[in-house]
Amino acid sequence: MREIGAGRLTLDAVAERACLSKGGLLYSFPTKEALLQGMIQRLVDEVSAEREILRAEVVTGRNLEARLLAAVLLKLRKGKRKEIVNGMLAVSAENPRLLAPLRKVIELNLQRLKSTSDDLDAALLGWLAVEGLSSLEMHGLSPFSKAERIRIAHAVEALLLNGVADQIDPQVDRSRAEA
């Protein structure tokens, strides 16, 4: 997909590039859609495994799951994975059903943040900031330099460690929710 683009991806091209017979490829992936679903599931599994690797490296503390999620998402937007994600999302525009596993992951991430965050407001803001940055980059619209991207990542980390809960007036928060 990185070499020829998602739109021109064919099972013949995949079999040739992977040095497989087309029959061998068809045994595991009988259709292009099945292959793309497999690629998306592999990406989901890699992100989950990466989260667990980072868990051993990240300092415990406030909003741990949110910090892990932010770190994994930022790492996902680098190198070869970035190209694969961009290509799969381009293909999914033609077939939105391919995004079903990603929708489940997003819902699970939200549930995990809600159940584990010491400061849910900070966790949600951090998650949205990282997803927003990723979206800008994915669409080739990011105005941020590499240094600014690093600065944003550090700001998200600080937000998740320091939180915002103490800075929100519960009365104002309640009245906004009712409106």
Secondary structure in CASP SS format (residue, H / E / C, confidence):
PFRMAT SS
TARGET T0000
AUTHOR 0000-0000-0000
METHOD secondary structure of the structure
MODEL  1
M C 1.00
R C 1.00
E C 1.00
I C 1.00
G C 1.00
A C 1.00
G C 1.00
R C 1.00
L C 1.00
T C 1.00
L H 1.00
D H 1.00
A H 1.00
V H 1.00
A H 1.00
E H 1.00
R H 1.00
A C 1.00
C C 1.00
L C 1.00
S C 1.00
K H 1.00
G H 1.00
G H 1.00
L H 1.00
L H 1.00
Y H 1.00
S H 1.00
F C 1.00
P C 1.00
T C 1.00
K H 1.00
E H 1.00
A H 1.00
L H 1.00
L H 1.00
Q H 1.00
G H 1.00
M H 1.00
I H 1.00
Q H 1.00
R H 1.00
L H 1.00
V H 1.00
D H 1.00
E H 1.00
V H 1.00
S H 1.00
A H 1.00
E H 1.00
R H 1.00
E H 1.00
I H 1.00
L H 1.00
R H 1.00
A H 1.00
E H 1.00
V C 1.00
V C 1.00
T C 1.00
G C 1.00
R C 1.00
N C 1.00
L H 1.00
E H 1.00
A H 1.00
R H 1.00
L H 1.00
L H 1.00
A H 1.00
A H 1.00
V H 1.00
L H 1.00
L H 1.00
K H 1.00
L H 1.00
R C 1.00
K C 1.00
G H 1.00
K H 1.00
R H 1.00
K H 1.00
E H 1.00
I H 1.00
V H 1.00
N H 1.00
G H 1.00
M H 1.00
L H 1.00
A H 1.00
V H 1.00
S H 1.00
A H 1.00
E H 1.00
N C 1.00
P H 1.00
R H 1.00
L H 1.00
L H 1.00
A H 1.00
P H 1.00
L H 1.00
R H 1.00
K H 1.00
V H 1.00
I H 1.00
E H 1.00
L H 1.00
N H 1.00
L H 1.00
Q H 1.00
R H 1.00
L H 1.00
K H 1.00
S H 1.00
T H 1.00
S C 1.00
D C 1.00
D C 1.00
L H 1.00
D H 1.00
A H 1.00
A H 1.00
L H 1.00
L H 1.00
G H 1.00
W H 1.00
L H 1.00
A H 1.00
V H 1.00
E H 1.00
G H 1.00
L H 1.00
S H 1.00
S H 1.00
L H 1.00
E H 1.00
M H 1.00
H C 1.00
G C 1.00
L C 1.00
S C 1.00
P C 1.00
F C 1.00
S C 1.00
K H 1.00
A H 1.00
E H 1.00
R H 1.00
I H 1.00
R H 1.00
I H 1.00
A H 1.00
H H 1.00
A H 1.00
V H 1.00
E H 1.00
A H 1.00
L H 1.00
L H 1.00
L H 1.00
N H 1.00
G C 1.00
V C 1.00
A H 1.00
D H 1.00
Q H 1.00
I C 1.00
D C 1.00
P H 1.00
Q H 1.00
V H 1.00
D H 1.00
R H 1.00
S H 1.00
R H 1.00
A H 1.00
E H 1.00
A C 1.00
END
